Amino acid sequence: MSRQDYITRVSYKNDLPPPTCPPRILKYTSTISNHDSLISDGILSSLFRKQNFKKYINLPKDGNTNDPLALNLDLIEVPELFEQSGAVALHELPFSKGDQSKGITLHEKDKGLLRNPDFNLKKEASRSLPGGDSRPGAPSVAFLRKTEYISNKSHFLGAKNQHSQTPNKKRTVDDLTADAQLRNIEQSFEEASKTLSGDGFQNLRHPIKKHLRPVKAWSLIPNSENMDQAYFSTKFLGSASLHRSKQEKNFVGELSDKSNNGINNHNPIYTTSIFKPIASRDEEWMSFFTMDDLEKSKALKRKLDSVELDEEETFKFKFNKYYDLKYEDYDTSQAKQIAISLGSNKPGGSANLEAKYLPIQGKIELKKKRLNPESLADDENDGPVHFDQILFTVRESTAEEETERDRQRSKYDPYNYVAQIDEEEEEEGEVVQEED
């Protein structure tokens, strides 16, 4: 079957009779001569294009008939609108320049409506005189604008707010003094201690989940004993995960720790591991060393956690793998990330629980890295870049090392460590004087 398209011409015809009552053409009443020629569409449209005065007045034809603040102005009735190009009537009034012999005479009550939009209202109010006259030096008024209403209620509200803020400003100034700061710090500790037990503990609520109830409360204090060391947050990305390496070692049989399935923070193999940063030429990476003997790792963990050492012992760490290094340094003045350890200051009691925190100084992201043999070659300037093993020995710190550690701790806890440093410095000074 074939399809055919037909093209035809469509015409419309209206046979309705003309209306019996045609619309009446209203004659515009005006005092201007030759009024019919002045209200033509061509002249009015040209006037609206050349003279941009729509932003100054609201006309009823623009849809503002219901606007109570609109100024109903008949442009045709403005004197000399068309005879003298309308510039004087629409923009600048003749009497504003001091020429009152001709032009429009402004009523005395209408002078309060005059306002220059380019002039500050506060300055104009301070420099204007009663009756609408301005002082010498004030800018001349350019045109007549619609009435502006100012409510006196806002002035009273502003004065009320100003009086109400006066005690707050005085309180802010008082809070900057040394005595006020010390008082606020002591008050914060007193308020925090009330929440550890009693009614203050029962009144603790979660900021979002109001139905939750507290179980335990700890006093959050800085761990000043370990502030002399730097702590970093380490993250293994992608194939660098330690979970895969642990599974491989268990499959070979090198590790037999069946109590720890997977990776956790209590596995001594990884809690006693060593990360050594290596820099060679334009590359930088991290070498990872671990111990193969699980019992040796547990023994090293006990030595690191103990206060006193029985005897020195050397532990052998073997090279494990390389990691690509990405380091992000944190601002030391702000605790962006902290590590918290929960504990109690009483050996067998549950009261007076303490949570000690340590600031994290940076973030390290490790990825799996493959090095070329050329990168592993020893550099004359940088020294060796590859180590098969590390011999690690735990010993007591010397007096100089203890002094340096106490100096680092004094930055965070000067109450407990500054006196000890001062006594050591005084003893050294006395020894030097005796030798002289």
C-alpha positions as semicolon CSV with decimal commas, in nm:
position;residue;x (nm);y (nm);z (nm)
1;M;0,000;0,000;0,000
2;S;0,117;0,346;-0,082
3;R;0,066;0,656;0,120
4;Q;-0,050;0,979;-0,040
5;D;-0,028;1,325;0,113
6;Y;-0,292;1,580;0,021
7;I;-0,214;1,950;0,046
8;T;-0,500;2,198;0,059
9;R;-0,547;2,563;0,151
10;V;-0,756;2,641;0,458
11;S;-0,952;2,966;0,478
12;Y;-1,167;3,107;0,756
13;K;-1,476;3,321;0,714
14;N;-1,665;3,521;0,976
15;D;-2,029;3,587;0,888
16;L;-2,120;3,737;1,223
17;P;-2,285;4,080;1,206
18;P;-2,106;4,382;1,356
19;P;-2,190;4,463;1,720
20;T;-2,490;4,684;1,774
21;C;-2,305;4,886;2,043
22;P;-1,949;4,954;1,926
23;P;-1,690;5,060;2,190
24;R;-1,679;5,429;2,256
25;I;-1,357;5,611;2,180
26;L;-1,283;5,832;2,479
27;K;-1,139;6,171;2,412
28;Y;-0,843;6,253;2,634
29;T;-0,888;6,583;2,815
30;S;-0,574;6,792;2,815
31;T;-0,475;7,155;2,804
32;I;-0,194;7,092;2,557
33;S;-0,255;7,201;2,201
34;N;-0,257;6,935;1,930
35;H;-0,316;6,666;2,187
36;D;-0,401;6,390;1,938
37;S;-0,061;6,404;1,773
38;L;0,123;6,398;2,104
39;I;-0,032;6,078;2,238
40;S;0,050;5,870;1,933
41;D;0,225;5,538;1,989
42;G;0,538;5,644;1,811
43;I;0,605;5,947;2,029
44;L;0,527;5,775;2,359
45;S;0,734;5,466;2,280
46;S;1,027;5,684;2,177
47;L;0,995;5,882;2,499
48;F;1,002;5,568;2,710
49;R;1,309;5,440;2,529
50;K;1,510;5,761;2,558
51;Q;1,403;5,877;2,904
52;N;1,451;5,600;3,159
53;F;1,225;5,723;3,439
54;K;1,032;5,404;3,511
55;K;1,250;5,331;3,812
56;Y;1,149;5,662;3,969
57;I;0,769;5,633;3,949
58;N;0,511;5,352;3,941
59;L;0,245;5,377;3,672
60;P;-0,100;5,214;3,702
61;K;-0,060;5,059;3,356
62;D;0,245;4,862;3,478
63;G;0,037;4,644;3,708
64;N;0,087;4,852;4,022
65;T;-0,273;4,965;4,063
66;N;-0,300;4,785;4,396
67;D;0,025;4,928;4,531
68;P;-0,066;5,179;4,805
69;L;0,274;5,348;4,773
70;A;0,249;5,396;4,397
71;L;0,249;5,750;4,265
72;N;-0,027;5,785;4,005
73;L;0,117;6,033;3,760
74;D;-0,027;6,125;3,422
75;L;0,270;6,194;3,199
76;I;0,057;6,375;2,944
77;E;-0,048;6,633;3,201
78;V;0,310;6,722;3,294
79;P;0,368;7,080;3,167
80;E;0,620;7,119;2,886
81;L;0,668;6,743;2,860
82;F;0,665;6,743;2,479
83;E;0,715;7,111;2,393
84;Q;1,056;7,128;2,566
85;S;1,164;6,763;2,522
86;G;1,054;6,681;2,876
87;A;1,404;6,680;3,026
88;V;1,326;6,958;3,273
89;A;0,998;6,804;3,386
90;L;1,125;6,449;3,428
91;H;1,474;6,490;3,570
92;E;1,600;6,813;3,719
93;L;1,369;7,079;3,857
94;P;1,452;7,438;3,758
95;F;1,432;7,583;4,109
96;S;1,693;7,337;4,241
97;K;1,962;7,549;4,076
98;G;1,827;7,872;4,218
99;D;1,636;7,977;3,905
100;Q;1,280;8,024;4,035
101;S;1,171;8,284;3,779
102;K;1,043;8,015;3,544
103;G;0,941;7,654;3,560
104;I;0,744;7,470;3,824
105;T;0,676;7,618;4,164
106;L;0,706;7,355;4,435
107;H;0,466;7,369;4,726
108;E;0,617;7,432;5,067
109;K;0,486;7,103;5,207
110;D;0,637;6,903;4,920
111;K;0,994;7,001;4,998
112;G;1,018;6,719;5,251
113;L;0,983;6,470;4,965
114;L;1,302;6,587;4,796
115;R;1,592;6,345;4,830
116;N;1,913;6,278;4,647
117;P;1,971;5,900;4,616
118;D;2,348;5,947;4,587
119;F;2,371;6,123;4,921
120;N;2,389;5,954;5,259
121;L;2,065;5,990;5,452
122;K;2,240;6,037;5,785
123;K;2,467;6,308;5,650
124;E;2,178;6,477;5,473
125;A;1,967;6,473;5,790
126;S;2,249;6,619;5,995
127;R;2,324;6,895;5,743
128;S;1,967;6,989;5,643
129;L;1,772;7,266;5,813
130;P;1,400;7,268;5,904
131;G;1,173;7,368;5,619
132;G;1,363;7,185;5,348
133;D;1,645;7,437;5,304
134;S;1,997;7,300;5,294
135;R;2,318;7,439;5,423
136;P;2,584;7,561;5,181
137;G;2,784;7,269;5,054
138;A;2,499;7,015;5,058
139;P;2,434;6,852;4,717
140;S;2,140;6,982;4,516
141;V;1,830;6,766;4,493
142;A;1,798;6,609;4,149
143;F;1,436;6,499;4,130
144;L;1,115;6,438;4,320
145;R;1,073;6,089;4,461
146;K;0,778;5,912;4,615
147;T;0,704;5,941;4,984
148;E;0,923;5,736;5,219
149;Y;0,787;5,626;5,553
150;I;1,019;5,594;5,852
151;S;0,892;5,421;6,164
152;N;1,001;5,557;6,498
153;K;0,957;5,210;6,645
154;S;1,286;5,093;6,497
155;H;1,470;5,373;6,676
156;F;1,325;5,266;7,010
157;L;1,410;4,903;6,941
158;G;1,766;4,997;6,851
159;A;1,804;5,199;7,169
160;K;1,660;4,911;7,372
161;N;1,902;4,662;7,217
162;Q;2,189;4,899;7,277
163;H;2,107;4,922;7,647
164;S;2,061;4,546;7,671
165;Q;2,402;4,481;7,511
166;T;2,588;4,710;7,749
167;P;2,620;4,450;8,030
168;N;2,731;4,189;7,775
169;K;3,005;4,419;7,645
170;K;3,118;4,491;7,997
171;R;3,120;4,120;8,076
172;T;3,330;4,052;7,765
173;V;3,589;4,306;7,873
174;D;3,601;4,154;8,222
175;D;3,653;3,804;8,078
176;L;3,978;3,915;7,914
177;T;4,154;3,982;8,243
178;A;4,394;3,725;8,393
179;D;4,184;3,678;8,707
180;A;3,869;3,618;8,503
181;Q;4,042;3,362;8,283
182;L;4,176;3,175;8,585
183;R;3,833;3,184;8,745
184;N;3,668;3,048;8,429
185;I;3,920;2,764;8,402
186;E;3,871;2,662;8,764
187;Q;3,495;2,680;8,722
188;S;3,509;2,457;8,413
189;F;3,699;2,191;8,610
190;E;3,450;2,213;8,896
191;E;3,154;2,173;8,661
192;A;3,323;1,879;8,485
193;S;3,397;1,702;8,814
194;K;3,027;1,714;8,907
195;T;2,940;1,495;8,607
196;L;3,164;1,207;8,720
197;S;2,923;1,084;8,988
198;G;2,596;1,161;9,163
199;D;2,320;1,372;9,012
200;G;2,553;1,531;8,760
201;F;2,634;1,188;8,616
202;Q;2,268;1,092;8,593
203;N;2,181;1,418;8,419
204;L;2,427;1,359;8,134
205;R;2,246;1,336;7,801
206;H;2,351;1,271;7,445
207;P;2,333;1,591;7,237
208;I;2,123;1,420;6,966
209;K;1,996;1,086;7,100
210;K;1,819;1,198;7,414
211;H;1,708;0,846;7,512
212;L;2,066;0,727;7,577
213;R;2,188;0,711;7,936
214;P;2,552;0,725;8,056
215;V;2,722;0,408;8,180
216;K;3,069;0,535;8,278
217;A;3,245;0,869;8,287
218;W;3,617;0,937;8,257
219;S;3,823;1,245;8,336
220;L;3,995;1,348;8,012
221;I;4,349;1,465;8,093
222;P;4,667;1,491;7,884
223;N;4,920;1,208;7,905
224;S;5,213;1,432;7,991
225;E;5,447;1,138;8,058
226;N;5,456;1,048;7,688
227;M;5,439;1,400;7,545
228;D;5,811;1,388;7,462
229;Q;5,742;1,141;7,180
230;A;5,579;1,200;6,842
231;Y;5,273;0,998;6,741
232;F;5,141;0,951;6,388
233;S;4,829;0,796;6,241
234;T;4,923;0,520;5,992
235;K;4,686;0,384;5,729
236;F;4,750;0,102;5,482
237;L;4,577;0,150;5,146
238;G;4,481;-0,108;4,885
239;S;4,711;-0,408;4,850
240;A;4,932;-0,276;5,132
241;S;4,687;-0,413;5,390
242;L;4,843;-0,608;5,676
243;H;4,559;-0,860;5,674
244;R;4,689;-1,015;5,350
245;S;5,046;-1,038;5,476
246;K;4,929;-1,205;5,799
247;Q;4,735;-1,469;5,605
248;E;5,040;-1,545;5,394
249;K;5,259;-1,589;5,704
250;N;5,009;-1,814;5,876
251;F;4,987;-2,028;5,563
252;V;5,363;-2,077;5,560
253;G;5,364;-2,154;5,931
254;E;5,593;-1,878;6,047
255;L;5,333;-1,751;6,296
256;S;5,114;-1,960;6,524
257;D;4,908;-1,698;6,708
258;K;4,565;-1,861;6,687
259;S;4,411;-1,628;6,945
260;N;4,417;-1,329;6,708
261;N;4,207;-1,395;6,400
262;G;4,280;-1,127;6,149
263;I;4,445;-0,797;6,240
264;N;4,387;-0,620;6,571
265;N;4,570;-0,367;6,783
266;H;4,690;-0,627;7,036
267;N;4,891;-0,844;6,799
268;P;5,253;-0,811;6,923
269;I;5,394;-0,885;6,578
270;Y;5,261;-0,552;6,451
271;T;5,261;-0,348;6,772
272;T;5,638;-0,401;6,799
273;S;5,715;-0,354;6,428
274;I;5,954;-0,088;6,298
275;F;5,897;0,161;6,015
276;K;6,215;0,319;5,885
277;P;6,185;0,613;5,638
278;I;6,433;0,601;5,350
279;A;6,524;0,892;5,122
280;S;6,737;0,835;4,811
281;R;6,785;1,080;4,528
282;D;6,436;1,196;4,430
283;E;6,245;0,911;4,594
284;E;6,119;0,856;4,945
285;W;5,964;0,541;5,086
286;M;5,911;0,344;5,408
287;S;6,080;0,013;5,498
288;F;5,882;-0,224;5,717
289;F;6,056;-0,460;5,964
290;T;5,898;-0,729;6,184
291;M;6,008;-1,021;6,403
292;D;5,927;-1,376;6,299
293;D;5,923;-1,517;6,652
294;L;5,594;-1,452;6,830
295;E;5,738;-1,516;7,178
296;K;6,016;-1,266;7,116
297;S;5,756;-1,008;7,013
298;K;5,564;-1,065;7,336
299;A;5,883;-1,033;7,541
300;L;5,968;-0,703;7,370
301;K;5,615;-0,579;7,432
302;R;5,651;-0,654;7,804
303;K;5,984;-0,470;7,820
304;L;5,840;-0,163;7,648
305;D;5,543;-0,152;7,885
306;S;5,744;-0,209;8,205
307;V;5,884;0,076;8,413
308;E;6,219;-0,084;8,503
309;L;6,443;-0,307;8,290
310;D;6,602;-0,620;8,432
311;E;6,875;-0,658;8,173
312;E;6,954;-0,544;7,822
313;E;6,845;-0,773;7,541
314;T;6,884;-0,747;7,165
315;F;6,596;-0,826;6,930
316;K;6,636;-0,903;6,561
317;F;6,396;-0,746;6,311
318;K;6,393;-0,871;5,952
319;F;6,298;-0,674;5,644
320;N;5,940;-0,730;5,533
321;K;5,846;-0,499;5,242
322;Y;5,857;-0,147;5,099
323;Y;5,575;0,105;5,116
324;D;5,512;0,420;4,920
325;L;5,492;0,711;5,164
326;K;5,248;1,002;5,174
327;Y;5,275;1,230;5,476
328;E;5,038;1,501;5,602
329;D;5,155;1,723;5,887
330;Y;4,906;1,854;6,144
331;D;4,919;2,189;6,318
332;T;5,076;2,134;6,660
333;S;4,888;2,429;6,813
334;Q;4,552;2,261;6,742
335;A;4,463;1,906;6,846
336;K;4,316;1,794;6,514
337;Q;4,332;1,427;6,613
338;I;4,408;1,261;6,947
339;A;4,462;0,906;7,074
340;I;4,278;0,821;7,398
341;S;4,368;0,541;7,639
342;L;4,109;0,446;7,903
343;G;4,222;0,348;8,251
344;S;4,187;0,411;8,625
345;N;4,417;0,578;8,874
346;K;4,320;0,319;9,136
347;P;4,442;-0,038;9,084
348;G;4,125;-0,217;9,194
349;G;3,859;0,052;9,194
350;S;3,610;0,171;8,937
351;A;3,587;0,527;9,074
352;N;3,793;0,822;8,952
353;L;3,837;0,682;8,602
354;E;4,087;0,867;8,386
355;A;4,119;0,885;8,009
356;K;4,456;1,013;7,892
357;Y;4,499;1,155;7,546
358;L;4,799;1,214;7,320
359;P;4,800;1,454;7,023
360;I;4,855;1,303;6,678
361;Q;5,115;1,511;6,493
362;G;5,057;1,379;6,143
363;K;4,899;1,126;5,911
364;I;5,091;0,866;5,707
365;E;4,934;0,676;5,418
366;L;5,123;0,369;5,294
367;K;5,082;0,199;4,957
368;K;5,254;-0,100;4,807
369;K;5,574;0,001;4,628
370;R;5,804;-0,173;4,382
371;L;6,158;-0,041;4,360
372;N;6,399;-0,070;4,072
373;P;6,739;-0,226;4,140
374;E;6,896;0,109;4,057
375;S;6,705;0,277;4,341
376;L;6,835;0,018;4,589
377;A;7,196;0,091;4,505
378;D;7,388;0,262;4,786
379;D;7,443;0,633;4,738
380;E;7,771;0,794;4,837
381;N;7,596;1,098;4,984
382;D;7,287;0,937;5,135
383;G;7,446;0,610;5,246
384;P;7,276;0,268;5,236
385;V;6,909;0,256;5,142
386;H;6,837;-0,115;5,197
387;F;6,869;-0,305;5,524
388;D;6,816;-0,679;5,559
389;Q;6,776;-0,667;5,936
390;I;6,782;-0,431;6,235
391;L;6,923;-0,518;6,578
392;F;6,705;-0,346;6,836
393;T;6,824;-0,307;7,198
394;V;6,618;-0,171;7,489
395;R;6,828;0,015;7,748
396;E;6,792;0,279;8,018
397;S;6,806;0,641;7,902
398;T;7,101;0,859;7,999
399;A;7,084;1,174;8,212
400;E;7,110;1,399;7,906
401;E;6,829;1,211;7,736
402;E;6,610;1,236;8,045
403;T;6,674;1,610;8,065
404;E;6,577;1,657;7,702
405;R;6,264;1,447;7,749
406;D;6,164;1,649;8,056
407;R;6,215;1,968;7,860
408;Q;5,975;1,843;7,594
409;R;5,723;1,738;7,859
410;S;5,741;2,077;8,029
411;K;5,573;2,235;7,727
412;Y;5,254;2,049;7,818
413;D;5,299;2,000;8,196
414;P;5,529;2,270;8,340
415;Y;5,405;2,207;8,694
416;N;5,566;1,862;8,727
417;Y;5,872;1,891;8,504
418;V;6,006;2,248;8,513
419;A;6,131;2,222;8,873
420;Q;6,324;1,906;8,795
421;I;6,491;2,070;8,495
422;D;6,580;2,379;8,700
423;E;6,740;2,167;8,974
424;E;6,950;1,978;8,722
425;E;7,062;2,301;8,558
426;E;7,151;2,447;8,901
427;E;7,355;2,137;8,989
428;E;7,543;2,161;8,659
429;G;7,610;2,531;8,727
430;E;7,748;2,454;9,074
431;V;7,981;2,187;8,934
432;V;8,117;2,432;8,677
433;Q;8,183;2,695;8,947
434;E;8,371;2,446;9,167
435;E;8,592;2,344;8,875
436;D;8,675;2,709;8,802
